[in-house]
Amino acid sequence: MTIDFTCQKCEASFEIDAQDLIDGTEKLVCPHCDAKAPANVVDDFSAALTEIRAQVAALAKKFSVNLSVETEELEDELEDDEKDKDKDEDAGEDDDELDFEDDDEDVDDDEDVEDEDMDES
C-alpha cells in the first residue's frame, strides 16, 4: 500500500510505502524541502495504519476494500464535529444549571436542620 503526500511547505508530492512507514525504515520527510512531521504524530499515524490494515484484512473475507482519504474532507468533517461538540456542551450547561439548583435545595435543607438544632438548645 502506497501513501501519497503533498508537502504543505513546498507543495511537492511524494509517495511512501505504508509498510516502510510502519516498520520505521522510511521517515515521513519531504524529499524536496526536508519538512518533517513530529515523531509522535508519525508514531500515532503508523499505529493507525497498522490497525487499518488488520481491519481491512478481516473484512477481506467478505469484501474488497479500496480506501481513499483526502485531507480537505477531514477538515470539513472536523469542523462539523466541533460544531456538534459545541452544541452538546451548550446543552450540557443547562444540565449544570439544574444540578446547581439541586445543590441549592440541599443547602436549604441543611440550614433547616441547623435551625432545628439551635431551637432544641
C-alpha distances in whole Angstrom, upper triangle without the diagonal:
4,7,10,13,17,19,22,25,24,22,20,16,14,10,9,6,6,7,10,11,11,13,15,15,14,16,15,18,19,19,22,24,23,23,21,20,22,21,22,20,17,18,18,14,13,15,14,10,12,14,11,9,13,14,12,13,16,16,15,18,20,17,14,12,11,10,11,13,16,18,21,21,20,23,26,25,26,29,30,29,31,34,34,34,37,39,38,40,43,43,43,46,48,48,49,52,53,52,54,57,57,57,60,62,61,63,66,66,67,69,71,71,72,75,76,76,78,81,81,82
4,7,10,13,16,19,21,21,19,16,13,10,6,6,4,6,8,10,10,12,14,15,14,12,14,13,15,15,16,18,21,20,19,18,18,20,20,21,18,16,17,18,14,13,16,15,11,14,16,14,12,16,17,15,16,20,19,18,22,23,20,17,15,12,11,11,12,14,16,19,20,19,22,24,24,25,28,29,29,31,33,34,34,37,38,38,40,42,43,43,46,48,48,49,52,53,52,54,57,57,58,61,62,62,64,66,67,67,70,72,72,73,76,77,77,79,81,82,83
4,6,10,13,16,18,18,16,14,11,8,5,5,6,6,10,11,10,12,14,15,15,12,13,11,13,13,14,17,18,18,17,16,15,18,18,19,16,13,15,16,12,12,15,13,10,13,16,13,13,17,18,16,18,21,20,20,24,24,21,18,15,13,11,10,10,11,13,16,16,16,19,21,21,21,24,26,26,27,30,31,31,33,35,35,36,39,40,40,43,45,45,46,49,50,50,52,54,55,55,58,60,59,61,64,64,64,67,69,69,70,73,74,74,76,79,80,80
4,7,10,13,15,15,12,11,7,6,4,7,9,10,13,13,12,15,17,17,17,14,14,11,12,11,13,14,16,16,15,15,15,18,19,20,17,15,18,18,14,15,18,16,14,17,19,17,17,20,21,19,21,24,23,23,27,27,24,21,18,15,13,10,10,10,11,14,15,16,18,20,21,21,24,25,26,27,30,31,31,33,35,36,37,39,41,41,43,46,46,46,49,51,51,52,55,56,56,58,60,60,62,64,65,66,68,70,70,71,74,75,76,77,80,81,82
4,6,9,12,12,9,8,6,5,6,8,11,12,15,14,13,15,18,17,17,13,12,9,10,9,11,12,13,13,12,12,12,15,16,18,15,13,16,17,13,14,18,16,15,18,20,18,19,22,23,21,24,27,26,26,30,30,27,24,21,18,15,12,11,10,10,13,15,15,16,19,20,20,22,24,24,25,28,29,30,32,34,34,35,38,39,40,41,44,44,45,48,49,49,50,53,54,54,57,59,59,60,63,64,64,66,68,69,69,72,74,74,75,78,79,80
4,6,9,8,6,6,4,6,9,11,14,15,19,18,16,19,21,20,20,16,15,11,11,8,11,11,12,12,11,12,12,16,18,20,16,15,19,19,16,18,21,19,18,22,23,21,22,26,26,25,27,30,29,29,33,33,30,27,24,20,18,15,13,11,10,12,15,15,16,18,20,20,22,24,25,25,28,30,30,31,34,35,35,38,40,40,41,44,45,45,48,50,50,51,54,55,55,57,59,59,60,63,64,64,66,69,69,70,72,74,75,76,78,80,80
4,5,6,5,5,6,8,11,13,16,17,20,19,16,20,22,20,20,16,14,10,9,6,9,9,9,9,7,9,10,14,16,18,15,15,18,19,16,18,21,21,20,23,25,23,24,28,28,27,30,32,32,32,36,36,33,30,27,24,21,18,16,14,12,14,17,17,16,20,21,21,22,25,26,26,28,30,30,31,34,35,35,37,40,40,41,44,45,45,47,50,49,50,53,54,54,56,59,59,60,62,64,64,66,68,69,69,72,74,74,75,78,79,79
4,6,5,8,10,12,14,16,20,20,23,22,19,22,24,22,23,19,17,13,12,10,13,12,10,11,9,11,11,14,17,19,16,16,20,20,17,20,23,22,21,25,26,25,26,30,30,29,32,34,33,34,38,38,34,32,28,25,22,19,16,14,11,13,16,16,14,18,20,19,20,23,24,23,26,28,28,29,32,33,33,35,37,38,39,42,43,42,45,47,47,48,51,52,52,54,57,57,57,60,62,62,63,66,67,67,69,71,71,73,75,77,77
4,6,8,11,13,16,18,21,22,25,23,21,24,26,23,23,20,17,14,11,9,12,10,8,10,7,10,12,14,18,20,17,17,21,22,20,22,25,24,24,27,29,28,29,32,33,32,35,37,37,37,41,41,38,35,32,29,26,23,20,18,15,16,20,19,18,21,23,22,23,26,27,26,29,31,31,31,35,36,35,37,40,40,41,44,45,45,47,50,49,50,53,54,54,56,59,59,59,62,64,63,65,68,68,68,71,73,73,74,77,78,79
4,5,9,11,15,17,21,22,25,23,21,25,26,24,24,20,18,15,12,9,10,8,7,10,9,12,14,17,20,22,20,19,23,24,22,24,27,26,25,28,30,29,30,33,34,33,35,38,37,37,41,41,38,35,32,29,26,23,21,18,17,18,21,21,20,23,25,25,25,29,30,29,31,34,34,35,37,39,39,41,43,43,44,47,48,48,50,53,53,53,56,58,57,59,62,62,63,66,67,67,69,71,72,72,75,77,77,78,81,82,82
4,7,10,13,16,19,21,24,23,21,24,26,24,24,20,18,15,13,10,11,9,10,12,11,13,15,18,21,23,20,19,23,23,21,23,26,25,24,27,29,27,28,32,32,30,33,36,35,35,39,39,35,32,29,26,23,20,18,15,14,15,18,19,18,21,23,23,24,27,28,28,30,32,32,33,36,37,38,39,42,42,43,46,47,47,50,52,52,53,56,57,57,59,62,62,62,65,67,67,68,71,72,72,74,77,77,78,80,82,82
4,7,10,13,17,19,22,20,19,22,24,22,21,18,16,13,11,8,9,7,9,11,11,13,15,19,21,23,20,19,23,23,20,22,25,24,23,26,28,26,27,30,31,29,32,35,34,33,37,38,34,31,28,25,22,19,18,16,15,17,20,20,20,23,25,25,26,29,30,30,32,34,35,36,39,40,40,42,44,45,46,49,50,50,52,54,54,55,58,59,59,62,64,64,65,68,69,69,71,73,74,74,77,79,79,80,83,84,85
4,7,10,14,16,19,18,16,20,22,20,20,16,15,12,11,8,9,9,11,12,12,14,15,19,20,22,19,18,21,22,19,20,23,22,20,23,25,23,24,27,28,26,28,31,30,30,34,34,31,28,24,21,19,16,16,14,14,16,18,19,20,22,24,24,26,28,29,30,32,34,34,36,38,39,40,42,44,44,46,48,49,49,52,54,54,55,58,59,59,61,64,64,65,67,69,69,71,73,74,74,77,79,79,80,83,84,85
4,7,10,13,16,14,13,17,18,17,16,12,12,10,9,7,8,9,12,12,12,13,14,18,19,21,18,16,19,20,17,17,21,20,18,21,23,21,21,25,26,24,26,29,29,28,32,32,29,26,23,20,18,16,16,15,15,18,20,20,21,24,25,25,27,30,30,31,33,35,35,37,39,40,41,43,45,45,47,49,50,50,53,55,54,56,59,59,59,62,64,64,65,68,69,69,71,74,74,74,77,79,79,80,83,84,85
4,7,9,12,11,11,14,16,15,14,11,11,10,10,10,10,12,15,14,14,14,15,18,18,20,18,15,18,19,15,15,19,18,15,18,20,18,18,22,23,21,22,26,25,25,28,29,26,23,20,17,16,14,14,15,15,18,20,20,22,24,25,25,28,30,30,31,34,35,35,37,39,39,40,43,44,44,46,49,49,50,53,54,54,55,58,59,59,62,64,63,65,68,68,68,71,73,73,74,77,78,78,80,82,83,84
4,6,9,7,7,10,12,11,11,7,9,8,10,10,11,14,16,14,14,13,13,16,16,18,16,13,15,16,13,12,16,16,13,15,18,16,16,19,21,19,20,24,24,23,27,28,25,23,20,18,16,15,15,16,16,20,21,20,22,25,25,25,28,30,29,31,34,35,34,37,39,39,40,43,44,44,46,49,48,49,52,53,53,54,57,58,58,60,63,62,63,66,67,67,69,72,72,72,75,77,76,78,81,82,82
4,6,5,6,9,10,11,10,8,10,10,13,14,14,17,19,18,18,16,16,18,17,19,17,14,15,16,13,11,15,15,11,13,16,15,13,16,18,17,17,21,21,20,24,25,23,20,18,16,15,15,16,17,18,22,22,22,24,27,26,27,30,31,30,32,35,35,35,38,40,40,41,44,45,44,47,50,49,49,53,54,53,55,58,58,58,61,63,62,64,67,67,67,70,72,72,73,76,77,77,79,81,82,83
4,5,5,6,9,10,10,9,11,10,14,15,16,20,21,19,19,16,15,17,16,17,15,12,12,13,10,8,11,11,7,9,12,11,10,13,15,14,15,18,19,18,22,23,21,19,16,15,13,14,14,16,17,21,21,20,22,25,24,24,27,29,28,30,33,33,32,35,37,37,38,41,42,41,44,46,46,46,50,51,50,52,55,55,55,58,60,59,60,63,64,64,66,69,68,69,72,73,73,75,78,78,79
4,5,5,6,8,9,9,11,12,16,18,18,22,23,21,21,18,17,19,17,18,16,13,13,14,12,9,11,12,9,9,12,12,10,12,15,14,14,18,19,18,21,23,22,20,17,17,16,17,17,20,21,24,24,23,26,28,27,27,31,32,31,32,36,35,35,38,40,39,40,43,44,43,46,49,48,48,51,52,51,53,56,56,56,59,61,60,62,65,65,65,67,70,69,70,73,74,74,76,79,79,80
4,5,5,6,5,5,8,10,13,15,15,19,20,18,18,16,16,17,15,17,16,12,13,15,13,10,13,14,11,11,15,15,13,16,19,18,18,21,23,22,25,27,25,23,21,20,19,19,19,21,21,25,26,24,27,30,29,28,32,33,32,33,37,37,36,39,41,41,41,44,46,45,47,50,49,49,53,54,53,55,58,58,57,60,62,61,63,66,66,66,69,71,71,71,74,76,75,77,80,80,81
4,5,5,6,5,6,7,11,13,15,18,19,16,16,13,12,14,12,13,12,8,9,11,9,7,10,11,9,10,14,14,13,16,18,18,18,21,23,22,26,27,26,23,21,20,18,18,17,19,19,22,23,21,23,27,26,25,28,30,29,30,33,34,33,35,38,37,38,41,42,41,44,46,46,46,49,51,49,51,54,54,54,57,59,58,59,63,63,63,65,68,67,68,71,72,72,74,77,77,78
4,5,8,8,10,11,14,17,18,22,22,20,19,16,14,15,13,13,12,9,8,10,9,5,7,9,7,7,11,12,11,13,15,16,16,19,20,21,23,26,24,22,20,19,18,18,18,20,20,24,24,22,24,27,26,25,29,30,28,30,33,33,32,35,37,36,37,40,41,40,43,45,44,45,48,49,48,50,53,53,52,56,57,56,58,61,61,61,63,66,65,66,69,70,70,72,75,75,76
4,5,8,10,12,15,18,19,23,23,20,20,17,16,17,14,15,15,11,10,13,12,8,10,13,11,10,14,15,13,15,18,18,18,21,23,23,25,28,27,25,23,22,21,22,21,24,24,27,28,26,28,31,30,29,32,34,32,33,37,37,36,39,41,40,40,44,45,43,46,49,48,48,51,52,51,53,56,55,55,58,60,59,60,64,64,63,66,68,68,68,71,73,72,74,77,77,78
4,5,7,9,12,16,16,20,20,17,17,14,13,14,11,13,13,10,9,12,12,9,11,14,12,12,16,17,16,18,21,21,21,24,26,26,29,31,29,27,25,24,22,23,22,23,23,27,27,25,27,30,30,28,32,34,32,33,36,37,35,38,41,40,40,43,44,43,45,48,47,47,51,52,51,52,55,55,55,58,60,59,60,63,64,63,65,68,67,68,71,72,72,74,76,77,77
4,7,10,12,15,15,19,20,17,17,15,15,16,14,16,16,12,13,16,15,12,15,17,15,15,18,19,18,20,23,23,23,26,27,27,30,32,30,28,26,25,23,24,23,25,24,28,29,27,29,32,32,31,34,36,35,36,39,39,38,41,44,43,43,46,48,47,49,52,51,51,54,56,54,56,59,59,58,61,63,62,63,67,67,67,69,72,71,72,75,76,75,77,80,81,81
4,7,9,11,11,15,16,13,14,12,12,14,12,15,15,11,12,15,13,11,15,16,14,15,19,19,18,20,23,22,23,26,27,27,30,32,30,27,25,23,22,21,21,22,21,25,26,25,26,30,29,29,32,34,33,33,37,37,37,39,42,41,41,45,46,45,47,50,50,50,53,54,53,55,58,58,58,61,63,62,63,66,67,66,69,71,71,71,74,76,75,77,80,80,81
4,6,9,10,14,14,11,11,8,9,11,9,12,12,8,10,13,12,11,14,16,14,16,19,19,19,22,24,24,25,28,29,29,32,34,31,29,26,25,22,21,20,21,20,23,25,23,24,28,28,26,29,32,31,31,35,35,34,37,39,39,39,42,44,43,45,48,48,47,50,52,51,52,56,56,55,58,60,59,60,64,64,64,66,69,69,69,72,74,73,75,78,78,79
4,7,9,12,12,9,9,6,6,9,9,12,10,7,10,12,10,10,14,15,14,16,19,18,19,22,23,23,25,27,28,28,32,33,30,28,25,23,20,19,17,17,16,20,21,20,21,24,24,23,26,28,28,28,31,32,32,34,36,36,36,39,41,40,42,45,45,45,48,50,49,50,53,54,53,56,58,58,59,62,63,62,64,67,67,67,70,72,72,73,76,77,77
4,6,9,8,6,6,5,7,10,11,14,13,10,14,16,14,14,18,18,17,20,22,22,22,25,27,27,28,31,31,31,35,36,34,31,28,26,23,21,19,19,18,21,23,22,22,26,26,25,27,30,30,30,33,34,34,35,38,38,38,41,43,43,44,47,47,47,50,52,51,52,55,56,55,58,60,60,61,64,65,64,66,69,69,69,72,74,74,75,78,79,79
4,5,6,5,5,7,9,13,14,17,15,13,17,19,16,17,21,21,19,22,25,24,24,27,29,28,30,33,33,32,36,37,34,31,28,26,23,21,19,18,17,20,22,21,22,25,26,25,27,30,30,30,33,35,34,36,39,39,39,42,44,44,45,48,49,48,51,53,53,53,57,57,57,60,62,62,62,65,67,66,68,71,71,71,74,76,76,77,80,81,81
4,6,6,8,10,12,16,17,20,18,16,19,21,19,19,23,23,22,24,27,26,26,29,31,30,31,34,34,34,37,39,36,33,30,27,25,23,22,21,20,23,25,25,25,28,30,29,31,34,34,34,37,38,38,40,42,43,43,46,48,47,49,52,52,52,55,57,56,57,60,61,61,63,66,65,66,69,70,70,72,75,75,75,78,80,79,81,84,85,85
4,6,8,11,14,17,19,22,20,19,22,24,22,22,26,26,24,27,30,29,29,32,33,32,34,37,37,36,40,41,38,35,32,29,27,24,23,22,20,23,26,25,25,28,30,29,31,34,34,34,37,39,39,40,43,44,44,46,48,48,49,52,53,53,55,58,57,58,61,62,62,64,67,66,67,70,71,71,73,76,76,76,79,81,80,82,85,86,86
4,6,9,12,15,17,21,19,18,21,23,21,22,26,26,25,28,30,29,30,33,34,34,35,38,38,38,42,43,40,37,34,31,28,26,24,22,20,22,26,25,24,28,29,28,30,33,33,33,36,38,37,38,41,42,42,44,47,46,47,51,51,51,53,56,55,56,59,60,59,62,64,64,65,68,69,69,70,73,74,73,76,78,78,79,82,83,83
4,6,10,13,14,17,16,15,18,20,19,20,23,24,23,25,28,27,28,31,32,32,34,36,37,37,40,41,39,36,33,30,28,25,24,22,20,23,26,25,24,28,29,28,30,33,33,32,35,37,36,38,41,41,41,43,46,45,46,50,50,49,52,54,54,54,58,59,58,60,63,62,63,66,67,67,69,71,72,72,74,76,76,77,80,81,81
4,7,10,12,15,14,13,17,18,17,18,21,22,21,24,26,26,27,30,31,30,32,35,35,36,39,40,37,35,31,29,26,24,21,20,18,20,23,22,21,25,26,24,26,29,29,28,32,33,33,34,37,38,37,39,42,41,43,46,46,46,48,51,50,51,54,55,54,57,59,59,59,62,64,63,65,68,68,68,71,73,73,74,77,78,78
4,6,9,12,10,10,13,15,14,15,18,19,18,21,23,23,24,27,28,28,30,33,33,33,37,38,36,33,30,28,25,23,20,19,17,20,23,21,21,24,25,23,25,28,28,27,31,32,31,32,36,36,35,38,40,40,41,44,44,44,47,49,48,49,52,53,52,55,57,57,57,60,62,61,63,66,66,66,69,71,70,71,74,75,76
4,6,8,7,7,10,11,10,12,15,15,16,18,20,20,22,24,25,26,28,30,30,31,35,36,33,31,28,26,23,21,18,17,15,18,20,18,18,22,22,20,22,25,24,24,27,29,28,29,32,32,32,35,37,36,38,41,41,40,43,45,44,45,49,49,49,51,54,53,54,57,58,58,60,62,62,63,65,67,67,68,71,72,73
4,6,5,6,9,10,11,12,14,15,16,18,20,21,23,25,26,27,29,31,31,32,36,37,35,33,29,28,25,23,20,20,17,20,22,19,19,23,23,21,23,26,24,24,27,29,27,29,32,32,31,34,36,35,36,39,39,38,41,44,42,43,47,47,46,49,52,51,51,55,56,55,57,60,60,60,63,65,64,65,68,69,70
4,5,5,6,9,10,10,12,14,15,16,18,20,21,23,24,25,27,29,30,31,34,36,34,32,29,28,25,24,21,22,19,23,24,21,22,25,25,23,25,28,26,26,30,30,28,30,34,33,32,36,37,36,37,41,40,40,43,45,43,44,48,48,47,50,52,51,52,55,56,55,57,60,60,60,63,65,64,66,69,69,70
4,5,5,6,9,10,11,12,14,15,17,18,20,21,23,24,26,27,29,30,33,34,33,31,28,27,24,23,21,21,19,22,23,20,20,24,23,20,23,26,23,23,27,28,25,28,31,30,29,32,34,33,34,38,37,36,39,41,40,41,44,44,43,46,49,48,48,52,53,52,54,57,56,57,60,61,61,62,65,66,66
4,5,5,6,9,10,10,12,14,15,16,18,20,21,22,24,26,27,28,31,32,30,29,25,24,21,20,17,17,15,18,19,16,17,20,20,17,20,23,21,21,24,25,23,26,29,28,28,31,33,31,33,36,36,35,39,40,39,40,44,44,43,46,49,48,49,52,53,52,55,57,57,57,60,62,62,63,66,67,67
4,5,5,6,9,10,10,12,14,15,16,18,20,21,22,24,25,26,29,31,29,27,24,23,20,19,17,17,16,19,20,18,19,22,21,20,23,25,23,24,27,28,26,29,32,31,31,34,36,35,37,40,39,39,42,44,43,44,47,47,47,50,52,51,52,55,56,56,58,61,60,61,64,65,65,67,69,70,71
4,5,5,6,9,10,11,12,14,15,17,19,20,21,23,24,26,28,30,28,27,24,24,21,21,19,20,18,22,22,20,21,24,23,21,24,26,24,25,28,29,27,29,32,31,31,34,36,34,36,40,39,38,42,43,42,43,46,46,46,49,51,50,51,54,55,54,57,59,59,59,62,64,63,65,68,68,69
4,5,5,6,9,10,11,12,14,15,17,18,20,21,22,24,27,28,27,26,22,22,19,19,16,18,17,20,20,17,18,21,20,18,21,23,21,21,25,25,23,26,29,28,28,31,32,31,33,36,35,35,38,40,38,40,43,43,43,46,48,47,48,51,52,51,54,56,56,57,60,61,61,63,65,66,67
4,5,5,6,9,10,10,12,14,15,16,18,20,21,22,25,26,24,23,20,19,16,15,13,15,14,17,17,15,17,20,18,17,21,22,20,21,25,25,24,27,29,28,29,32,33,32,35,37,37,37,40,42,40,42,45,45,45,48,50,49,51,54,54,54,57,59,59,60,62,64,64,66,68,69,70
4,5,5,6,9,10,11,12,14,15,17,19,20,21,24,25,24,22,19,19,16,17,15,17,17,20,20,18,20,23,22,21,24,26,24,25,29,28,27,30,33,31,32,35,36,35,38,41,40,40,43,44,43,45,48,48,48,51,53,52,53,56,57,56,59,61,61,62,65,66,66,68,70,71,72
4,5,5,6,9,10,11,13,14,15,17,19,20,23,24,23,22,19,19,17,18,16,19,18,22,21,19,21,24,22,21,24,25,23,24,28,27,26,29,31,30,30,34,35,33,36,39,37,38,41,42,41,43,46,45,45,48,50,49,51,54,54,54,56,59,58,59,62,63,63,65,68,68,69
4,5,5,6,9,10,11,12,14,15,16,18,21,22,20,20,17,17,14,15,13,16,16,19,18,15,18,21,18,18,21,22,20,22,25,24,23,27,29,27,28,32,32,31,34,37,36,36,39,40,39,41,44,44,44,47,49,48,50,53,53,53,56,58,58,59,62,63,63,65,67,68,69
4,5,5,6,9,10,10,12,14,15,16,19,20,19,17,14,14,12,13,12,15,16,19,18,16,19,22,20,20,23,24,22,24,28,27,26,30,31,30,32,35,35,35,37,40,39,40,43,44,43,45,48,48,48,51,53,52,54,57,57,57,60,62,61,62,65,66,66,68,71,71,72
4,6,5,6,9,10,11,13,14,15,18,20,19,18,15,16,14,16,16,19,19,23,22,20,23,25,23,23,26,27,25,27,30,29,29,32,34,32,33,37,37,36,39,41,40,41,44,45,44,46,49,48,48,52,53,52,54,57,57,57,60,62,61,63,66,67,66,69,71,71,72
4,5,5,6,9,10,11,12,14,17,18,17,17,15,16,14,16,15,19,19,23,21,19,22,24,21,21,25,25,23,25,28,27,26,30,31,30,31,34,34,33,36,39,37,38,42,42,41,43,46,45,46,49,50,49,51,54,54,54,57,59,59,60,63,64,64,66,68,69,70
4,5,5,6,8,10,10,12,15,16,14,14,11,12,10,12,12,16,17,20,18,17,20,22,19,20,23,24,22,24,27,26,26,29,31,29,31,34,34,34,37,39,38,39,42,43,42,44,47,46,47,50,51,51,53,56,56,56,59,61,60,62,65,66,66,68,70,71,72
4,6,5,6,9,10,10,13,15,14,13,11,12,11,14,14,18,19,23,21,20,23,25,23,23,27,27,25,28,31,30,30,33,34,33,35,38,38,37,40,43,41,42,46,46,45,48,51,50,50,54,55,54,56,59,59,59,62,64,64,65,68,69,69,71,73,74,75
4,6,5,6,9,10,12,14,14,14,12,14,14,17,17,21,22,26,24,22,25,27,24,25,29,28,26,29,32,30,30,34,35,33,35,38,38,37,40,42,41,42,45,46,45,47,50,49,49,53,54,53,55,58,58,58,61,63,62,64,67,67,67,70,72,72,73
4,5,5,6,9,11,12,11,12,10,13,12,15,16,20,21,24,22,20,24,25,22,23,27,26,24,27,30,28,28,31,32,31,33,36,35,35,38,40,38,40,43,43,42,45,48,47,48,51,52,51,53,56,56,56,59,61,61,62,65,66,66,68,70,71,72
4,5,5,6,9,10,9,8,7,9,10,13,15,18,21,23,21,20,24,25,22,24,27,27,25,28,31,29,29,33,34,33,35,38,37,37,40,42,41,42,46,46,45,48,50,50,51,54,55,54,57,59,59,60,62,64,64,65,68,69,69,72,74,74,75
4,5,5,7,10,9,9,9,12,13,16,18,22,24,27,25,24,27,29,26,27,31,30,29,32,34,33,33,36,37,36,38,41,40,40,43,45,44,45,48,49,48,51,53,52,53,56,57,56,59,61,61,62,65,66,66,67,70,71,71,73,76,76,77
4,5,6,8,9,10,11,14,15,18,20,24,26,28,26,25,28,29,26,27,31,30,28,31,34,32,32,36,36,34,37,40,39,39,42,43,42,43,47,47,46,49,51,50,51,54,55,54,57,59,59,59,63,64,63,65,68,68,69,71,73,73,75
4,5,6,6,8,8,11,13,16,18,22,24,26,24,23,27,27,25,26,30,28,27,30,32,30,31,35,35,33,36,39,38,38,41,43,41,43,46,46,46,49,51,50,51,54,55,54,57,59,59,60,63,64,64,66,68,69,69,72,74,74,76
4,5,5,6,7,11,13,16,19,23,25,28,25,25,29,29,27,29,32,31,30,33,35,33,34,38,38,37,39,42,41,41,45,46,45,47,50,50,49,52,54,54,55,58,59,58,61,63,63,64,67,68,68,70,72,73,73,76,78,78,79
4,6,8,10,14,16,20,23,26,29,31,28,28,32,32,30,31,35,33,32,36,37,35,36,40,40,39,41,44,43,43,46,48,46,48,51,51,50,53,55,54,56,59,59,59,62,64,63,64,67,68,68,70,73,73,73,76,78,78,80
4,7,10,13,16,19,22,25,28,30,27,27,31,31,28,30,33,32,31,34,36,34,35,39,38,37,40,42,41,42,45,46,45,47,50,49,49,52,54,53,55,58,58,58,61,63,63,64,67,68,67,70,72,72,73,76,77,78,79
4,6,10,12,16,19,22,25,27,24,24,28,28,26,28,31,29,29,32,34,32,33,37,37,36,39,41,40,41,44,45,44,46,49,49,49,52,54,53,55,58,58,58,61,63,63,64,67,68,68,70,72,73,73,76,78,78,80
4,7,10,14,17,20,23,25,23,23,27,27,25,27,30,29,29,32,34,33,34,37,37,37,39,42,41,42,45,46,46,48,51,51,51,53,55,55,56,59,60,60,62,65,65,65,68,70,70,72,74,75,75,78,80,80,82
4,6,10,13,16,19,21,19,19,23,23,22,24,27,26,26,29,31,29,31,34,34,34,36,39,39,39,42,44,43,45,48,48,48,51,53,53,54,57,58,58,60,62,62,63,66,67,68,69,72,73,73,75,77,78,79
4,7,10,13,17,19,17,17,21,21,20,22,25,25,25,28,30,29,30,33,34,34,36,38,39,39,42,44,43,45,48,48,49,51,53,53,54,57,58,58,60,63,63,64,67,68,69,70,73,74,74,76,78,79,80
4,7,10,13,15,13,14,17,18,17,19,22,22,21,24,26,26,27,30,31,31,33,35,36,36,39,41,41,42,45,46,46,48,50,50,51,54,56,56,58,60,61,61,64,65,66,67,70,71,71,73,75,76,78
4,7,10,12,10,11,15,16,15,17,20,20,20,23,25,25,26,29,30,30,32,34,35,36,38,40,40,42,44,45,45,48,50,50,51,54,55,56,57,60,61,61,64,65,66,67,70,71,71,73,75,76,78
4,7,9,8,8,11,12,12,13,16,17,17,20,22,22,23,25,27,27,29,31,32,33,35,37,37,39,41,43,43,45,47,48,48,51,53,53,54,57,58,58,61,63,63,64,67,68,69,70,73,74,75
4,5,5,7,9,10,11,13,15,16,17,19,21,21,23,25,26,27,29,31,32,33,35,37,38,39,41,43,43,45,47,48,48,51,53,53,55,57,58,59,61,63,64,65,67,69,69,71,73,74,75
4,5,5,6,9,10,10,12,14,15,16,19,20,21,22,24,25,26,29,30,31,33,35,36,36,39,41,41,42,45,46,46,49,51,51,52,55,56,57,58,61,61,62,65,66,67,68,71,72,73
4,5,5,6,9,10,11,13,14,15,17,19,20,21,23,25,26,27,29,30,32,34,35,36,38,40,41,42,44,45,46,48,50,51,52,55,56,56,58,61,61,62,64,66,67,68,71,72,73
4,5,5,6,9,10,11,12,14,16,17,18,20,21,23,24,26,27,28,31,33,33,35,37,38,39,41,43,44,45,47,49,49,51,53,54,55,57,59,60,61,63,65,66,67,69,71,72
4,5,5,6,9,10,10,12,14,15,16,18,20,21,22,24,25,26,28,31,31,32,35,36,36,38,40,41,42,44,46,47,48,51,52,52,54,56,57,58,60,62,63,64,66,68,69
4,5,5,6,9,10,10,12,14,15,16,19,20,21,23,24,25,27,29,30,31,33,35,36,37,39,41,41,43,45,46,47,49,51,51,53,55,56,57,59,61,62,63,65,67,68
4,5,5,6,9,10,11,12,14,15,17,19,20,21,23,24,26,28,29,30,32,34,35,36,38,40,41,43,45,45,47,49,50,51,53,55,56,57,59,61,62,63,65,67,68
4,5,5,6,9,10,10,12,14,15,16,18,20,21,22,24,26,27,28,31,32,33,34,37,38,38,41,43,43,45,47,48,49,51,53,54,55,57,59,59,61,63,64,66
4,5,5,6,9,10,10,12,14,15,16,18,20,20,22,25,25,26,29,30,31,32,35,36,36,39,41,41,42,45,46,47,49,51,52,53,55,56,57,59,61,62,63
4,5,5,6,9,10,11,13,14,15,17,19,20,21,23,25,25,27,29,30,31,34,35,36,38,40,41,42,44,46,46,48,50,51,52,54,56,57,58,60,62,63
4,5,5,6,9,10,11,12,14,15,17,18,20,22,23,24,26,28,29,30,32,34,35,37,39,40,41,43,44,45,47,49,50,51,53,55,56,57,59,61,62
4,5,5,6,9,10,10,12,14,15,16,18,20,21,22,25,26,27,28,30,31,32,35,36,37,39,41,42,43,45,47,48,49,51,53,53,55,57,58,60
4,5,5,6,9,10,10,12,14,15,16,19,20,21,23,25,25,26,29,30,31,33,35,36,37,39,41,41,43,45,46,47,49,51,52,53,55,57,58
4,5,5,6,9,10,11,12,14,15,17,19,20,22,24,25,26,28,29,30,32,34,35,36,38,40,41,43,45,46,47,49,51,52,53,55,56,58
4,5,5,6,9,10,11,12,14,16,17,18,20,22,23,25,26,28,29,31,32,33,35,37,38,39,41,43,44,45,47,49,50,52,53,55,56
4,5,5,6,9,10,10,12,15,15,16,19,20,21,22,25,26,26,29,30,31,33,35,36,37,39,41,42,43,45,47,47,49,51,52,54
4,5,5,6,9,10,11,13,14,15,17,19,20,21,23,25,25,27,29,30,31,33,35,36,38,40,41,42,44,46,47,48,50,52,53
4,5,5,6,9,10,11,13,14,16,18,19,20,22,24,25,26,28,30,31,33,34,35,37,39,40,41,43,45,46,47,49,51,52
4,5,5,6,9,10,11,12,15,16,17,18,20,21,23,25,26,27,29,31,32,33,35,37,38,39,41,43,44,45,47,49,50
4,5,5,6,9,10,10,13,14,15,16,19,20,21,23,25,25,27,29,30,31,33,35,36,37,39,41,42,43,45,47,48
4,5,5,7,9,10,11,13,15,16,17,19,20,22,24,25,26,28,30,31,32,34,36,37,38,40,41,43,44,46,48
4,5,5,7,9,10,11,13,15,16,17,19,21,22,24,25,27,28,30,31,33,34,36,37,39,40,42,43,45,47
4,5,5,6,9,10,11,12,14,15,17,19,20,21,23,25,26,27,29,31,32,33,35,37,38,39,41,43,44
4,5,5,6,9,10,10,13,14,15,17,19,20,21,23,25,26,27,29,31,32,33,35,36,38,39,41,43
4,5,5,6,9,10,11,13,14,16,17,19,20,22,23,25,26,28,29,31,32,34,35,37,38,40,42
4,5,5,6,9,10,11,12,14,16,17,19,20,22,23,25,26,28,29,31,32,34,35,37,38,40
4,5,5,6,9,10,10,12,14,15,17,19,20,21,23,25,26,27,29,31,32,33,35,37,38
4,5,5,6,9,10,11,13,14,15,17,19,20,21,23,25,26,27,29,31,32,33,35,37
4,5,5,6,9,10,11,13,14,16,17,19,20,22,23,25,26,28,29,31,32,34,36
4,5,5,6,9,10,11,13,14,15,17,19,20,21,23,25,26,27,29,31,32,34
4,5,5,6,9,10,11,13,14,15,17,19,20,21,23,25,26,27,29,31,32
4,5,5,7,9,10,11,13,15,16,17,19,20,21,23,25,26,27,29,31
4,5,5,6,9,10,11,13,15,16,17,19,20,22,23,25,26,28,30
4,5,5,6,9,10,11,13,14,16,17,19,20,21,23,25,26,28
4,5,5,6,9,10,11,13,14,15,17,19,20,21,23,25,26
4,5,5,6,9,10,11,13,14,15,17,19,20,21,23,25
4,5,5,6,9,10,11,12,14,15,17,19,20,21,23
4,5,5,6,9,10,11,12,14,15,17,18,20,21
4,5,5,6,9,10,10,12,14,15,17,19,20
4,5,5,6,9,10,11,13,14,15,17,19
4,5,5,6,9,10,11,12,14,16,17
4,5,5,6,9,10,11,12,14,16
4,5,5,6,9,10,10,12,15
4,5,5,6,9,10,11,13
4,5,5,6,9,10,11
4,5,5,6,9,10
4,5,5,6,9
4,5,5,7
4,5,5
4,5
4
